[in-house]
Amino acid sequence: MNSTKESGRTPRYRWLKRSVALAAVGIWMALIIQIFQGGGGMSRQAPKCLFTTMIVFGILTAVYKGI
């Protein structure tokens, strides 16, 4: 059985989701690198890293779930 027929979604939609995921991970990595290059101690960088991780992957989850 074809999984695209079962879910009712076209392969193009699947590639769109993969592209969004790749873009989100790229943006997340760029933000993390920028935070680490900004200097400061780990106590200053950790909250920023946690916040960007939660926001980026929260948005990615919302896109995948269709919320």
C-alpha positions as CSV (number, residue, x, y, z in Angstrom):
1,M,0.0,0.0,0.0
2,N,1.1,3.5,-0.7
3,S,1.4,5.7,2.4
4,T,0.5,8.8,0.4
5,K,-2.9,7.3,-0.5
6,E,-3.6,6.2,3.0
7,S,-3.0,9.6,4.5
8,G,-4.5,11.6,1.6
9,R,-1.5,13.8,1.2
10,T,0.6,14.3,-1.9
11,P,4.4,13.7,-2.0
12,R,4.8,17.4,-2.6
13,Y,3.3,18.2,0.8
14,R,5.8,15.8,2.4
15,W,8.7,17.6,0.7
16,L,7.3,20.9,1.9
17,K,7.4,19.7,5.5
18,R,10.9,18.4,5.1
19,S,12.0,21.8,3.6
20,V,10.4,23.6,6.5
21,A,12.1,21.3,9.0
22,L,15.5,21.8,7.3
23,A,15.0,25.6,7.4
24,A,14.0,25.5,11.0
25,V,17.1,23.5,12.0
26,G,19.3,25.8,10.0
27,I,17.8,28.9,11.7
28,W,18.2,27.2,15.1
29,M,21.9,26.4,14.4
30,A,22.6,29.9,13.3
31,L,21.0,31.3,16.4
32,I,22.9,29.0,18.7
33,I,26.2,29.8,17.0
34,Q,25.4,33.5,17.3
35,I,24.7,33.1,21.0
36,F,27.9,31.3,21.6
37,Q,30.0,33.9,19.8
38,G,28.3,36.7,21.8
39,G,30.5,35.8,24.8
40,G,29.6,35.7,28.4
41,G,29.5,32.9,30.8
42,M,27.5,29.7,30.5
43,S,25.0,31.0,33.0
44,R,24.2,33.8,30.6
45,Q,24.1,31.7,27.5
46,A,22.1,28.7,28.8
47,P,18.8,30.5,29.1
48,K,19.1,32.0,25.6
49,C,19.9,28.6,24.1
50,L,17.0,26.9,25.9
51,F,14.6,29.7,24.8
52,T,15.6,29.5,21.1
53,T,15.5,25.7,21.2
54,M,12.0,25.7,22.6
55,I,10.7,28.4,20.3
56,V,12.1,27.0,17.1
57,F,11.1,23.4,17.7
58,G,7.7,24.5,19.1
59,I,7.0,26.3,15.8
60,L,8.3,23.3,13.9
61,T,6.0,21.0,15.8
62,A,3.0,23.3,15.2
63,V,3.8,23.2,11.5
64,Y,4.0,19.4,11.4
65,K,0.8,19.0,13.5
66,G,-1.1,21.6,11.6
67,I,-1.9,23.7,14.6
